[in-house]
Amino acid sequence: MTHIPQSLHDIYPADADLLRNLKAEDAHFRHLATRLDELDAAVHAIDLGADPASDERAEATSRERLAILDEIAAIVSAARVA
């Protein structure tokens, strides 16, 4: 299965203003968003074969990406309520 890279704005299209505010005001969120972009690109490169990663590294990269997505989802949910 090929990974399709997605930006946060693709994942949360209705929350564009909220994402902009979080990136501007929350250094931790900004770090998570940057790391997610890096991991998204890495997973995509691995899937395409451009990065010949071991199965272990591919799995670890995917797990880290999903953990960051979970953390971002919690932050976005909390910010919607606030």
N, C-alpha and C positions, 0 to 999 in steps of 0.2 A: 504494500500500500504506500503510495507516495504522499508525503506530507505537503500540504499547501500552506505556505507562509501566510500569516494573517497579522495585521496590526491590531492594536487595541481598539482602534476606531472601527475596524471590520467586525470585531467581536461584540462591541458595544456601540452600535451605530446611533442609538437614541441618546447616548450619554456623551456626545462630543464635547459639550461645554463643561460637564463635570470632569471628564478626563483632562481637559486643558487646565482646569483649575487645580486638580490634584497634582499634575506634573509641575505646575508653577509654584505651588505652595507646600508640597510635601516631598522632602528630599528622599525619604525612604521609597515612596511610590515612584518617584522619578528613577531611582536606582533599579527598582523592580521592572519598570517598563523598558529600561535600557537593556537589562539582563535578559528579559524575555525576547527582545529583538535579536540579541546575540544567539540565544539558544534556538530560536525559531530558524535562523539562518543556518545554524550548525546541523539541526535535524534535517532540514531540507537538503543540505549538501551531502549528508550521509545517505539519505534516501536516494539521491540522484547518482550516487557512486563517485561524486567529486571528492569526497573525503572517505578514504578506505578505513573507517573506524572498526575496531573490534566490536563484537556483539555486546560486550560488557560496557564499553564506552558509549555505544549507541543507546543502550538501555538506560544508563545513568543520565545521559543528556536528556532523553525523553522524560525520565522521572523528574529531573530538576525543573524542566519546562512546565510540567503539569503541576508541580508544587507551587511554582511562582504564579501560575494561572489561578490556582485555588486561593492564594494569598491576595492577589489582585481582586478576585471576585468578592472576597470578604470586605476589602476596603471600599470597593465601588458600592456594594450593598449598604454598608454603614453610611457612606457619604450621601446616598440617595435619601436615607431616612433623616439625616441631620438637616 
